[in-house]
Amino acid sequence: MATTSTSTGPATTRNVALVGHSGSGKTTLAEAFLHRAGAVPRPGSVAEGTTVCDHEPEEVARGISVSLGVAHLDWRAPDGTTYQVTLLDTPGSPDFAGSVDAALAVADLAVVVVSAVDGVQSGTEEVWRRCDEAGIPRLVVVSQEDRARASFRAVLAALRAAFDAPFAPLELPLGEEQTLHGVADVLTERAREYGGGAQGVWQGHDEEVPADVRDEEHALHDEVVEEIVTHDDDQLEAYLGGDEPGPADLERTLAHEVLTGEAVPVLLASAVTGVGVDRVLDLVCELGPSPADRPAVVALPDAAGSGEAVTSEVVADPAGDALVHVFRTVVDPFVGQVSVFKVLSGTVATGDRLVSTATGADDRVHGLFRLRGREHLAVDRVVAGDVAAVAKLSAASTGTLLAGRRMPVAARDLPPRPPVYALALRPVSQSDDDKLSAALTRLRAEDATLHVDLTGSQAVLGGLGDTHLAVAVERLERSFGVRVTTEPVQVAYRETITRAVEVEGRVKKQSGGHGQFAVVRLRVSPLPRGEGFAFVSSVVGGSVPRQYLPAVERGAREAMESGGPHGYPVVDLRVEVLDGKAHSVDSSDMAFRTAGGVGVREALATAGTVVLEPVSAVTVTVPPDAQGDVMGDLSARRGHITSTDSLPDGRVRIDALVPEAELTRYVLDLRSITGGRGSFTAAPDRYEVLPGGVGASR
């Protein structure tokens, strides 16, 4: 385990989430940051599986990020201050959007990475919305500027068209594609040229802005400066009087605007050639907010005793009470469970005890470390604002708060993501079956977007997409030694009758000694949809002794649960006992229980049953240009559109009732129809009669 320096305090700490569409270059950019800061001797490659942040076998095999990568580096800014930067590298695939939520819950700045080739994509739009919901400041980096068809200006225009945000382009590229050789700094009106430096590090040096971009750069300078000074009365007055603030003053004002969301700087970089990489790190540190600028929001019980939670801010004060937020849990094959956390307040040192604010369970901190991918950098203590990790905290689970003392506090994260895709798991062997439940519990501790249901006949694993579940199944075997195969989730069909019938349930058995005798006369009739089961006795004269009626009811319920003629559980029945017969010696609870079941099965056969299918209430959110295609697809799935509505962000919400059987792969088809811009939620709503011609094989 390597060692690293102790934190210098929240003012020089930067926790940065790298977010964006899949393939926009986030992990490669993180690698360039680490290399340029001297944290790694050479940049790794996504294609070769050698990057710091993507080190899990599932990531290496697929060439994409599938989990939240955490990497620490130290960076010396131009003002001479050394900053401690924690990079939170997030997956771009919507299947792993839970990692984006975890990063935004603790980051103080989101760096939205947009490909200079592909521009604004569906993943860009989604992370922008999540940043809006989290209220997190943003900075945009246009990446991959060295690639063919790269266009910084086209991306800037696309950003302005897609988002109602105050973009402030602080750079222009010098050259582009294969000829990219530097950047023009809009604030200082100087150019930074790059060339191969010592040990392969690309160093930048300042020069005059080349003549071919001088006019464009100067016009952009005037535009950006004017926008910055409008948010500071003193600077505006001086500017109008002909005295333009210097670059340092402009940066201080711009930093405040970034914090308040009044400005979104736009930068550019090539992670492959190193052009602009140091500039991005400089401005992340100089313009990005510190944890001290953004107090954490937690939930406290209402002091008035109403039972409602009230929000409260926790300031990042190293001298305050210790409070940490566990935002990620990892099962490490060597050290066991690793809890990754952000210190919201106070100081945490090796040997301290931390208490779960939810359960009161406590643990001793045996060793603290920062993360740089799979590397552990040991530290003696961490202070407010720091992101760190600790092993073997049994009291910690993802999303919980740990404190130095018992405190009734709860973390406030972004709204949880419901599952939209599910598979049933079938253990390969009895040994796998024995370990499955515990393994799924540990797997879900790592990834809260996984949902597990073991209550039915199948073990069901739900998540955010097919790749999400494929990775989870691979993790089950690699980390927990549990092998499973997957199969479709069975649709929970039911049966019921549509007319009332009267039947007799009779049991008569005599084989020497006490026999079995019971007769019940039943009227079995349908109930309104969703009522379940009703049992009524209309017996007069004691023909069925009262003590046997519960047995009749139990037999009726068991017959319904065992299934009707189609093999599905029966629902919405009213069973009324009209009459019957008993024997003083041969009648028993078992006899009447059997008779009740015989009578119900006879009623189902006589009346005939219809199959009921579950119907879900579905809410689909799509861009306007996809509305027609999505509504047509829902209709083809036997869906009933109940309403449509335009949302403030320009998207369209479609509400519909859709049979559950038609939704098994809907998330995959919806992403295909909308180019990844559509999303949906579904919740059980009702049961309806399965229409003729639609199969429901058991």
Wavefront OBJ file of the C-alpha trace (Angstrom):
o trace
v 0.000 0.000 0.000
v 1.500 3.329 -1.120
v 1.502 6.427 1.036
v 0.313 9.935 0.285
v 0.271 13.302 2.014
v -2.315 14.318 4.563
v -5.059 16.713 3.495
v -4.376 20.423 3.762
v -8.039 21.353 4.202
v -11.260 21.830 2.236
v -10.207 25.116 0.584
v -7.634 23.298 -1.568
v -9.709 20.167 -2.155
v -11.508 19.530 -5.449
v -13.900 16.607 -5.894
v -14.653 16.361 -9.603
v -17.139 14.069 -11.366
v -16.315 13.273 -14.991
v -19.672 12.725 -16.703
v -20.849 12.408 -20.290
v -21.987 10.109 -23.053
v -20.358 6.717 -23.455
v -17.258 6.983 -25.642
v -16.767 10.723 -25.122
v -13.333 10.101 -23.607
v -13.841 10.497 -19.852
v -11.574 7.649 -18.786
v -8.874 8.616 -21.278
v -9.058 12.208 -20.026
v -8.719 11.007 -16.423
v -5.658 9.033 -17.495
v -4.172 12.170 -19.070
v -4.835 14.146 -15.879
v -3.074 11.509 -13.763
v -0.117 11.327 -16.128
v 0.239 15.111 -16.457
v 0.131 15.447 -12.638
v 2.866 12.843 -12.263
v 0.586 10.373 -10.470
v 1.297 7.647 -13.051
v 4.484 7.257 -15.129
v 2.642 6.759 -18.426
v -0.988 7.041 -19.539
v -2.881 3.780 -19.868
v -5.115 2.766 -22.750
v -8.804 1.837 -22.694
v -8.310 -0.431 -25.705
v -5.464 -2.272 -23.973
v -7.247 -2.397 -20.602
v -4.443 -0.597 -18.780
v -6.191 2.511 -17.422
v -6.253 3.386 -13.731
v -10.018 3.891 -13.431
v -11.186 0.942 -15.573
v -9.417 -1.948 -13.880
v -12.213 -4.451 -13.198
v -12.175 -7.542 -15.486
v -15.697 -6.729 -16.706
v -14.481 -3.270 -17.796
v -11.334 -4.541 -19.462
v -13.280 -7.182 -21.405
v -15.865 -4.694 -22.694
v -13.649 -1.659 -23.124
v -16.117 0.563 -21.231
v -16.555 1.798 -17.678
v -19.119 -0.195 -15.722
v -18.521 1.231 -12.245
v -17.447 4.443 -10.552
v -13.680 4.934 -10.726
v -11.977 6.987 -8.013
v -8.494 8.444 -8.534
v -6.560 10.924 -6.396
v -3.906 13.326 -7.667
v -2.056 16.440 -6.479
v -1.886 19.442 -8.816
v 0.164 22.620 -8.481
v -1.793 25.499 -10.034
v -0.229 28.624 -11.615
v -0.843 30.592 -8.397
v 1.544 28.221 -6.593
v -1.148 26.463 -4.577
v -1.140 22.664 -4.494
v -4.631 21.197 -4.752
v -5.773 17.714 -3.841
v -8.040 16.528 -6.640
v -10.269 13.444 -6.521
v -11.476 12.342 -9.943
v -14.770 10.439 -10.012
v -14.827 8.746 -13.406
v -18.391 7.676 -14.239
v -19.702 5.219 -16.852
v -21.463 6.709 -19.846
v -23.832 3.804 -20.479
v -27.370 4.287 -19.114
v -27.117 0.756 -17.703
v -24.714 2.103 -15.064
v -26.359 5.445 -14.370
v -26.369 4.646 -10.650
v -22.636 5.406 -10.636
v -23.379 8.884 -11.993
v -25.841 9.430 -9.152
v -23.253 8.313 -6.588
v -20.625 10.658 -8.022
v -22.953 13.658 -8.158
v -23.967 13.038 -4.552
v -20.447 13.888 -3.358
v -18.795 15.895 -6.151
v -18.471 19.661 -5.928
v -17.995 20.133 -9.674
v -19.197 18.148 -12.689
v -16.908 18.150 -15.717
v -19.198 17.348 -18.635
v -17.061 15.698 -21.301
v -18.336 16.136 -24.873
v -16.649 14.573 -27.883
v -15.434 17.101 -30.464
v -16.395 14.530 -33.102
v -19.802 13.312 -31.919
v -21.003 16.445 -30.103
v -24.052 16.535 -27.837
v -25.572 13.055 -27.501
v -28.285 11.400 -25.466
v -25.897 10.705 -22.586
v -24.884 14.380 -22.549
v -28.518 15.417 -22.207
v -29.169 12.881 -19.451
v -26.197 13.893 -17.291
v -27.097 17.547 -17.788
v -30.567 16.854 -16.361
v -29.084 14.933 -13.445
v -26.717 17.826 -12.710
v -29.704 20.171 -12.740
v -31.499 17.934 -10.240
v -28.401 17.736 -8.045
v -27.804 21.489 -8.273
v -24.129 20.927 -9.052
v -21.850 23.459 -10.815
v -20.590 22.466 -14.251
v -17.628 22.916 -16.552
v -17.576 21.511 -20.102
v -14.502 19.942 -21.703
v -14.640 19.330 -25.449
v -12.464 16.239 -25.764
v -10.874 14.281 -28.617
v -9.863 17.504 -30.378
v -7.065 15.658 -32.189
v -9.376 13.243 -34.003
v -10.615 13.462 -37.571
v -13.798 15.558 -38.010
v -13.269 17.269 -34.638
v -14.942 20.688 -34.448
v -14.883 22.764 -31.278
v -17.073 25.461 -32.830
v -19.729 22.980 -33.939
v -19.856 21.484 -30.440
v -20.170 24.936 -28.871
v -23.095 25.728 -31.164
v -24.708 22.380 -30.330
v -24.331 23.031 -26.592
v -26.033 26.395 -26.918
v -28.833 24.874 -28.984
v -29.403 21.946 -26.615
v -29.197 23.647 -23.212
v -30.441 26.899 -21.808
v -27.178 27.606 -19.990
v -24.730 30.554 -19.763
v -21.809 28.973 -21.607
v -18.512 30.864 -21.423
v -15.950 29.539 -23.939
v -12.550 30.270 -22.408
v -10.459 28.751 -25.191
v -10.207 28.332 -28.935
v -8.244 25.534 -30.630
v -5.065 26.320 -32.524
v -5.345 24.000 -35.450
v -7.693 21.045 -35.196
v -7.837 17.352 -35.912
v -4.306 16.112 -36.724
v -2.962 19.686 -36.847
v -4.022 20.595 -33.291
v -1.028 22.192 -31.636
v -2.321 24.501 -28.907
v -5.095 26.610 -27.431
v -5.836 30.318 -27.343
v -6.664 31.597 -23.847
v -9.629 33.925 -24.206
v -9.116 35.740 -20.885
v -5.385 36.462 -21.180
v -5.430 36.668 -24.992
v -2.310 34.539 -25.116
v -1.711 31.284 -26.932
v -0.412 28.138 -25.304
v 1.615 26.028 -27.707
v 2.525 22.416 -26.969
v 5.503 20.304 -27.865
v 7.051 17.055 -26.680
v 8.681 17.550 -23.312
v 10.820 15.471 -21.004
v 9.699 11.911 -20.313
v 6.934 12.172 -22.892
v 5.003 14.849 -21.014
v 3.553 17.453 -23.326
v 4.542 20.867 -21.971
v 2.793 24.110 -22.830
v 4.444 27.508 -23.303
v 2.848 30.898 -23.892
v 3.102 32.840 -27.138
v 1.228 35.494 -29.055
v -2.119 34.406 -30.497
v -1.557 33.374 -34.137
v -2.843 35.794 -36.745
v -5.328 33.337 -38.257
v -7.454 33.238 -35.076
v -6.572 36.631 -33.595
v -9.739 38.446 -34.697
v -12.030 35.582 -33.638
v -10.266 35.273 -30.280
v -10.470 39.011 -29.575
v -14.196 39.143 -30.418
v -14.794 36.172 -28.123
v -12.693 37.854 -25.414
v -14.901 40.947 -25.483
v -18.052 38.809 -25.372
v -16.891 36.679 -22.432
v -15.483 39.586 -20.423
v -18.679 41.567 -20.830
v -20.707 38.587 -19.644
v -18.469 38.061 -16.600
v -18.487 41.679 -15.401
v -22.272 41.962 -15.594
v -22.402 39.837 -12.422
v -20.134 42.174 -10.417
v -21.242 45.795 -9.937
v -17.757 47.165 -9.254
v -16.217 45.401 -12.242
v -19.096 46.450 -14.464
v -18.729 50.097 -13.469
v -14.982 49.992 -14.148
v -15.515 48.184 -17.451
v -18.050 50.749 -18.651
v -15.533 53.433 -17.702
v -12.962 51.851 -20.000
v -10.987 49.986 -17.328
v -11.120 46.271 -18.101
v -10.404 43.975 -15.112
v -7.285 41.843 -15.334
v -7.394 38.061 -15.912
v -6.963 37.257 -12.192
v -9.909 39.484 -11.233
v -12.025 38.036 -14.012
v -11.229 34.498 -12.847
v -12.273 35.309 -9.275
v -15.602 36.651 -10.495
v -16.007 33.725 -12.882
v -15.338 31.251 -10.054
v -18.269 32.716 -8.119
v -20.462 32.502 -11.217
v -19.529 28.838 -11.694
v -20.537 28.160 -8.087
v -23.926 29.855 -8.508
v -24.592 28.382 -11.960
v -24.378 31.790 -13.652
v -21.560 30.580 -15.902
v -20.509 27.278 -17.447
v -16.923 27.504 -18.756
v -16.153 25.590 -21.953
v -12.608 24.257 -22.450
v -10.974 21.902 -24.907
v -8.342 19.179 -24.702
v -6.736 16.228 -26.390
v -6.018 13.494 -23.888
v -3.868 11.654 -26.451
v -1.496 14.510 -27.364
v -1.751 16.366 -24.055
v -2.904 19.633 -25.629
v -4.948 21.595 -23.101
v -4.795 18.948 -20.361
v -2.817 21.103 -17.945
v -5.094 24.069 -18.678
v -8.156 22.011 -17.725
v -6.551 21.015 -14.426
v -5.544 24.629 -13.765
v -9.082 25.909 -14.290
v -10.743 23.033 -12.423
v -8.700 24.108 -9.406
v -9.013 27.870 -9.910
v -12.663 28.061 -11.002
v -14.110 24.936 -9.408
v -15.788 25.221 -5.990
v -14.309 23.594 -2.911
v -16.294 21.515 -0.394
v -16.266 24.589 1.843
v -18.288 26.430 -0.813
v -20.991 23.747 -1.007
v -22.354 22.557 2.362
v -23.807 19.059 2.315
v -27.561 18.710 2.736
v -28.782 16.067 5.200
v -32.172 15.128 6.626
v -32.952 15.599 10.324
v -36.054 14.565 12.297
v -38.469 17.443 12.851
v -37.826 18.898 16.312
v -41.576 19.401 16.711
v -42.080 15.641 16.575
v -44.238 15.656 13.445
v -42.409 12.643 12.008
v -41.447 14.625 8.915
v -37.783 15.057 8.004
v -36.366 18.548 7.629
v -33.247 19.477 5.687
v -30.135 20.940 7.206
v -26.768 22.038 5.858
v -23.493 20.590 7.115
v -20.518 22.888 6.593
v -17.180 21.313 5.654
v -15.428 22.318 8.880
v -12.419 20.196 9.935
v -13.045 21.244 13.560
v -16.704 20.202 13.512
v -18.325 16.936 14.573
v -17.203 14.023 12.411
v -19.768 13.045 9.776
v -19.029 10.980 6.656
v -21.198 9.872 3.736
v -20.544 6.382 2.332
v -21.341 6.660 -1.381
v -19.775 3.475 -2.740
v -19.072 -0.027 -1.465
v -16.590 -2.354 -3.144
v -15.768 -5.978 -2.367
v -11.992 -6.215 -2.659
v -10.628 -9.780 -3.027
v -7.713 -8.996 -0.691
v -9.063 -6.661 2.019
v -12.780 -7.471 1.926
v -15.470 -4.806 1.899
v -14.153 -1.320 1.149
v -16.333 1.676 2.026
v -15.624 4.782 -0.055
v -16.804 7.972 1.631
v -16.687 11.740 1.659
v -16.012 13.545 4.924
v -18.839 16.060 5.272
v -17.592 17.526 8.539
v -14.867 17.087 11.126
v -11.749 14.947 10.989
v -11.441 11.159 10.854
v -8.227 9.435 11.933
v -7.051 5.852 12.142
v -8.333 4.351 15.392
v -11.478 6.503 15.583
v -14.884 4.892 16.060
v -17.661 5.693 13.602
v -21.331 5.109 14.361
v -24.091 4.474 11.834
v -26.603 7.290 12.239
v -29.338 4.914 11.057
v -28.731 1.799 13.178
v -26.405 2.882 15.978
v -23.896 0.149 15.094
v -20.293 1.256 15.384
v -16.881 0.206 14.078
v -13.278 1.168 14.598
v -11.393 2.712 11.672
v -8.451 0.338 11.219
v -6.830 2.012 8.248
v -7.555 4.977 6.007
v -6.480 5.351 2.414
v -7.177 7.294 -0.724
v -7.925 5.464 -3.948
v -6.176 5.694 -7.277
v -7.998 2.992 -9.149
v -6.997 -0.281 -7.520
v -4.071 1.386 -5.694
v -4.487 2.250 -2.004
v -2.660 5.371 -0.792
v -2.443 5.203 3.003
v -3.168 8.318 5.092
v -3.303 8.853 8.849
v -6.303 11.164 8.804
v -8.742 12.876 6.470
v -10.634 16.112 7.012
v -13.875 17.726 5.870
v -14.170 17.656 2.087
v -11.847 14.700 1.543
v -12.812 11.558 -0.331
v -11.214 8.471 1.179
v -11.858 4.800 1.909
v -11.666 2.329 4.764
v -11.863 -1.450 4.841
v -14.037 -3.781 6.888
v -16.592 -1.352 8.326
v -19.517 -3.664 9.032
v -21.702 -0.711 10.097
v -21.322 0.943 6.685
v -23.497 0.412 3.651
v -23.873 2.509 0.524
v -25.849 5.677 1.156
v -25.495 5.717 4.945
v -23.960 8.366 7.164
v -21.376 7.546 9.806
v -20.616 9.908 12.672
v -18.282 10.201 15.610
v -21.317 9.900 17.869
v -24.940 8.771 17.582
v -26.829 11.321 15.471
v -30.332 11.030 13.956
v -29.251 12.110 10.477
v -29.862 10.655 7.026
v -28.120 11.324 3.717
v -30.067 13.034 0.943
v -29.140 11.567 -2.428
v -30.724 11.896 -5.845
v -34.006 9.987 -6.300
v -33.335 6.236 -6.677
v -33.620 4.641 -10.095
v -36.277 1.904 -10.369
v -35.440 -1.295 -12.274
v -36.466 -1.365 -15.940
v -35.093 -4.789 -16.951
v -35.119 -8.095 -15.120
v -33.947 -11.678 -15.457
v -34.543 -14.811 -13.414
v -31.485 -16.555 -12.008
v -31.168 -20.326 -11.893
v -28.266 -21.685 -9.784
v -26.098 -24.207 -11.595
v -25.694 -26.488 -8.559
v -27.065 -26.963 -5.051
v -23.944 -25.318 -3.674
v -24.636 -22.250 -5.834
v -28.239 -22.238 -4.647
v -27.129 -22.278 -1.010
v -24.860 -19.252 -1.531
v -27.094 -17.255 -3.881
v -29.089 -15.225 -1.357
v -26.038 -14.047 0.599
v -24.138 -13.271 -2.608
v -26.999 -11.186 -3.992
v -27.157 -9.248 -0.730
v -23.459 -8.420 -0.987
v -23.769 -7.611 -4.683
v -26.574 -5.176 -3.990
v -24.468 -3.569 -1.256
v -22.049 -2.617 -4.041
v -24.733 -1.465 -6.481
v -27.944 -0.019 -5.061
v -29.542 0.113 -8.532
v -29.790 -3.683 -8.516
v -33.071 -5.042 -7.168
v -33.473 -8.571 -5.820
v -36.742 -10.487 -5.330
v -36.543 -13.956 -3.816
v -40.168 -14.190 -2.686
v -41.604 -16.037 -5.683
v -40.801 -19.246 -7.501
v -37.908 -17.544 -9.289
v -34.937 -15.546 -8.014
v -35.383 -12.278 -9.910
v -32.606 -9.743 -10.460
v -33.641 -6.331 -11.788
v -31.513 -3.471 -13.036
v -31.109 -0.745 -15.642
v -30.434 -2.827 -18.742
v -29.106 -6.031 -20.240
v -25.442 -5.081 -19.893
v -26.014 -4.058 -16.281
v -27.353 -7.516 -15.428
v -24.747 -9.324 -17.521
v -21.997 -7.611 -15.523
v -23.794 -8.437 -12.259
v -23.983 -12.131 -13.199
v -20.271 -12.149 -14.045
v -19.527 -10.480 -10.700
v -21.557 -13.146 -8.899
v -19.214 -15.826 -10.183
v -15.923 -13.894 -10.057
v -16.300 -12.264 -6.641
v -18.633 -14.616 -4.800
v -18.167 -17.976 -6.532
v -21.861 -18.335 -7.435
v -22.644 -19.663 -10.912
v -26.076 -19.037 -12.391
v -27.844 -19.228 -15.707
v -30.478 -16.696 -16.676
v -33.981 -17.062 -18.054
v -36.934 -14.755 -18.685
v -38.993 -13.730 -15.684
v -42.321 -15.512 -15.589
v -45.280 -13.187 -15.997
v -47.569 -13.421 -12.965
v -50.732 -14.551 -14.747
v -53.822 -15.325 -12.659
v -57.207 -16.963 -13.236
v -60.744 -16.194 -12.162
v -64.336 -17.137 -12.988
v -66.927 -14.930 -14.630
v -70.158 -16.516 -13.336
v -71.505 -17.990 -10.115
v -71.985 -21.742 -9.637
v -73.171 -23.990 -6.843
v -71.189 -27.167 -6.202
v -70.704 -29.850 -3.622
v -67.433 -30.841 -2.044
v -67.621 -34.354 -0.640
v -65.088 -36.498 1.221
v -66.102 -40.017 2.291
v -63.463 -42.581 3.190
v -63.828 -45.648 5.398
v -60.928 -48.071 5.834
v -61.454 -49.419 9.335
v -61.508 -47.390 12.534
v -62.157 -43.682 12.168
v -62.888 -42.639 8.595
v -63.039 -39.269 6.872
v -66.392 -37.684 6.178
v -67.360 -34.157 5.202
v -69.840 -32.586 2.794
v -70.078 -28.876 1.991
v -72.435 -27.129 -0.359
v -70.760 -24.044 -1.820
v -71.757 -21.101 -3.957
v -68.635 -19.802 -5.719
v -68.961 -16.446 -7.467
v -66.644 -13.811 -8.941
v -65.549 -10.738 -6.996
v -64.693 -7.330 -8.485
v -61.182 -7.217 -9.927
v -58.569 -6.865 -7.243
v -60.732 -7.948 -4.287
v -58.816 -11.199 -3.842
v -60.895 -13.606 -1.717
v -63.974 -13.534 0.465
v -65.306 -16.388 2.624
v -68.858 -16.323 3.898
v -70.924 -18.820 5.906
v -74.686 -18.995 5.434
v -75.065 -22.298 7.250
v -78.160 -22.599 9.460
v -79.056 -25.325 11.881
v -75.457 -26.461 12.445
v -75.297 -28.769 9.445
v -71.623 -27.790 9.265
v -70.364 -27.363 12.832
v -68.833 -23.927 13.399
v -65.446 -25.331 14.424
v -64.995 -26.794 10.924
v -65.622 -23.560 8.970
v -61.994 -22.316 9.244
v -60.875 -25.650 7.785
v -63.248 -25.204 4.844
v -61.821 -21.726 4.253
v -58.265 -23.012 4.413
v -59.056 -25.745 1.878
v -60.637 -23.190 -0.455
v -57.571 -20.924 -0.260
v -55.219 -23.827 -0.918
v -57.207 -24.862 -3.977
v -56.992 -21.322 -5.352
v -53.239 -21.127 -4.740
v -52.617 -24.486 -6.408
v -54.032 -23.119 -9.652
v -57.055 -23.369 -11.905
v -57.550 -25.257 -15.157
v -54.885 -23.136 -16.896
v -52.367 -23.720 -14.107
v -52.296 -20.194 -12.633
v -53.270 -19.101 -9.118
v -56.925 -18.144 -8.817
v -58.029 -14.741 -7.532
v -61.152 -12.690 -6.934
v -63.427 -15.453 -5.639
v -66.280 -15.352 -3.169
v -66.837 -18.722 -1.510
v -70.102 -19.055 0.407
v -70.896 -22.162 2.481
v -74.627 -22.879 2.030
v -75.048 -26.248 3.680
v -73.285 -29.496 4.444
v -73.127 -32.640 6.468
v -70.916 -33.876 9.291
v -70.458 -37.148 11.155
v -70.026 -37.244 14.901
v -67.106 -39.685 14.661
v -65.597 -39.488 11.164
v -65.634 -35.724 10.575
v -62.475 -33.729 11.258
v -60.661 -30.521 10.299
v -58.736 -32.433 7.661
v -61.919 -33.849 6.130
v -63.598 -30.430 5.847
v -60.381 -28.839 4.600
v -60.254 -31.443 1.843
v -63.943 -31.002 1.076
v -63.514 -27.226 0.762
v -60.716 -27.726 -1.741
v -62.682 -30.332 -3.703
v -65.658 -27.977 -3.911
v -63.623 -25.017 -5.185
v -61.851 -27.113 -7.819
v -65.235 -28.428 -8.955
v -66.526 -24.855 -9.201
v -63.578 -23.779 -11.315
v -64.091 -26.696 -13.692
v -67.843 -26.103 -13.907
v -67.765 -22.318 -14.343
v -64.653 -22.210 -16.474
v -61.942 -19.640 -15.899
v -60.387 -16.769 -17.776
v -56.713 -15.879 -17.593
v -55.841 -12.488 -16.135
v -52.647 -10.669 -17.071
v -50.880 -7.981 -15.033
v -51.010 -4.487 -16.504
v -48.506 -1.793 -15.574
v -48.894 1.968 -15.457
v -46.051 3.193 -17.656
v -44.634 6.700 -17.908
v -42.400 7.256 -20.928
v -40.355 10.428 -21.391
v -39.090 11.128 -24.909
v -37.969 13.991 -27.152
v -40.823 15.490 -29.217
v -39.520 14.123 -32.519
v -39.852 10.555 -31.178
v -43.347 10.944 -29.719
v -45.194 9.472 -32.702
v -42.919 6.447 -33.022
v -43.103 5.714 -29.303
v -46.889 6.010 -29.160
v -47.194 3.729 -32.184
v -44.898 1.190 -30.534
v -46.924 1.298 -27.285
v -50.117 0.651 -29.244
v -48.459 -2.305 -30.967
v -47.722 -3.657 -27.479
v -51.451 -3.592 -26.663
v -50.897 -0.437 -24.651
v -53.612 2.127 -23.912
v -52.419 5.747 -23.983
v -54.037 7.614 -21.083
v -52.400 11.047 -21.426
v -49.565 13.063 -22.936
v -47.977 16.197 -21.590
v -45.178 18.603 -22.530
v -42.486 19.015 -19.880
v -40.648 22.257 -19.048
v -37.377 20.896 -20.480
v -39.003 20.356 -23.888
v -39.497 16.612 -23.619
v -42.856 14.840 -23.796
v -44.312 12.572 -21.127
v -46.580 9.741 -22.256
v -48.698 7.859 -19.720
v -50.055 4.480 -20.732
v -51.371 1.184 -19.444
v -49.360 -1.686 -20.928
v -49.500 -5.458 -20.279
v -46.474 -6.557 -18.286
v -45.719 -9.302 -20.800
v -45.024 -6.617 -23.408
v -42.447 -4.822 -21.249
v -39.817 -7.512 -20.738
v -37.406 -5.921 -23.247
v -39.027 -2.523 -23.552
v -36.079 -0.527 -22.201
v -33.848 -1.922 -24.960
v -36.400 -1.224 -27.699
v -37.146 2.267 -26.363
v -33.469 3.208 -26.433
v -33.298 1.956 -30.017
v -36.374 3.926 -31.109
v -35.255 7.170 -29.464
v -31.509 6.951 -29.994
v -31.004 6.530 -26.251
v -33.007 9.674 -25.426
v -36.075 7.909 -24.048
v -36.642 6.642 -20.520
v -39.532 5.037 -18.701
v -40.836 3.832 -15.390
v -43.430 1.147 -14.781
v -45.485 0.230 -11.727
v -48.053 -2.579 -11.249
v -51.553 -1.192 -11.719
v -54.222 -3.847 -12.279
v -55.163 -7.214 -13.750
v -57.202 -7.486 -16.936
v -58.597 -10.447 -18.891
v -56.039 -11.797 -21.331
v -57.549 -11.242 -24.799
v -58.233 -14.197 -27.050
v -55.437 -15.214 -29.338
v -52.712 -14.006 -26.982
v -50.847 -16.916 -25.469
v -49.879 -17.287 -21.836
v -47.913 -20.507 -21.724
v -46.932 -21.652 -18.286
l 1 2 3 4 5 6 7 8 9 10 11 12 13 14 15 16 17 18 19 20 21 22 23 24 25 26 27 28 29 30 31 32 33 34 35 36 37 38 39 40 41 42 43 44 45 46 47 48 49 50 51 52 53 54 55 56 57 58 59 60 61 62 63 64 65 66 67 68 69 70 71 72 73 74 75 76 77 78 79 80 81 82 83 84 85 86 87 88 89 90 91 92 93 94 95 96 97 98 99 100 101 102 103 104 105 106 107 108 109 110 111 112 113 114 115 116 117 118 119 120 121 122 123 124 125 126 127 128 129 130 131 132 133 134 135 136 137 138 139 140 141 142 143 144 145 146 147 148 149 150 151 152 153 154 155 156 157 158 159 160 161 162 163 164 165 166 167 168 169 170 171 172 173 174 175 176 177 178 179 180 181 182 183 184 185 186 187 188 189 190 191 192 193 194 195 196 197 198 199 200 201 202 203 204 205 206 207 208 209 210 211 212 213 214 215 216 217 218 219 220 221 222 223 224 225 226 227 228 229 230 231 232 233 234 235 236 237 238 239 240 241 242 243 244 245 246 247 248 249 250 251 252 253 254 255 256 257 258 259 260 261 262 263 264 265 266 267 268 269 270 271 272 273 274 275 276 277 278 279 280 281 282 283 284 285 286 287 288 289 290 291 292 293 294 295 296 297 298 299 300 301 302 303 304 305 306 307 308 309 310 311 312 313 314 315 316 317 318 319 320 321 322 323 324 325 326 327 328 329 330 331 332 333 334 335 336 337 338 339 340 341 342 343 344 345 346 347 348 349 350 351 352 353 354 355 356 357 358 359 360 361 362 363 364 365 366 367 368 369 370 371 372 373 374 375 376 377 378 379 380 381 382 383 384 385 386 387 388 389 390 391 392 393 394 395 396 397 398 399 400 401 402 403 404 405 406 407 408 409 410 411 412 413 414 415 416 417 418 419 420 421 422 423 424 425 426 427 428 429 430 431 432 433 434 435 436 437 438 439 440 441 442 443 444 445 446 447 448 449 450 451 452 453 454 455 456 457 458 459 460 461 462 463 464 465 466 467 468 469 470 471 472 473 474 475 476 477 478 479 480 481 482 483 484 485 486 487 488 489 490 491 492 493 494 495 496 497 498 499 500 501 502 503 504 505 506 507 508 509 510 511 512 513 514 515 516 517 518 519 520 521 522 523 524 525 526 527 528 529 530 531 532 533 534 535 536 537 538 539 540 541 542 543 544 545 546 547 548 549 550 551 552 553 554 555 556 557 558 559 560 561 562 563 564 565 566 567 568 569 570 571 572 573 574 575 576 577 578 579 580 581 582 583 584 585 586 587 588 589 590 591 592 593 594 595 596 597 598 599 600 601 602 603 604 605 606 607 608 609 610 611 612 613 614 615 616 617 618 619 620 621 622 623 624 625 626 627 628 629 630 631 632 633 634 635 636 637 638 639 640 641 642 643 644 645 646 647 648 649 650 651 652 653 654 655 656 657 658 659 660 661 662 663 664 665 666 667 668 669 670 671 672 673 674 675 676 677 678 679 680 681 682 683 684 685 686 687 688 689 690 691 692 693 694 695 696 697 698
